[in-house]
Amino acid sequence: MNRCLLQYTCMVLARYLHNAAHISPIFLVYLPFYALIPSPVTVMVLQTVAVFSAVVPMWLICRKKGLSPALSAVVCGLLCLFPAVWGGAAGSLHEYALLLPLLLWLLWALEDRRKVLPWVFALLILCVRETCAIHLFAVGAYHALTAG
């Protein structure tokens, strides 16, 4: 694989220039690792780690909401078993796989009343893809309706 990581995205029957259709600067996070180990396996391992890192904010949210450690572990286990989660790790490289962990980290930062982190995660979510602003709107509406 001699091409730049961002240059092409494989489709079912064709190849197209991904950045001509979408804005996904979140892929730039992968570049230092890909530069060290230029292999498709590198980006798939990074994506898998990123997808399953959603367990950490889910655990923190569960504990913040008063769930017991056992029930929090069950919720986190169910998160890992959910097809949309492990499918994002097992499938092809896609920027939307990074959305769930970032949304959960944003929800945790809002629940924990952090000052700067929600802005950091909101910016990272906007870097996933140009359509992710609607997800921020939903999180903002939830937070506005539930914040006390």
Protein Blocks (a to p, Z undefined) as FASTA:
>chain_A
ZZdfklpccdfkbccdfklmpccfklmmmmmmmmmmgcfklmmmmmmmmmmmmmmmmmmm
mmmnopafklmmmmmmmmmmpmklmmmmmmccdfklmmmmmmmmmmmmmmnopaklmmmm
mmmmmmmpmklmmmmmmmmmmmmmmpZZ
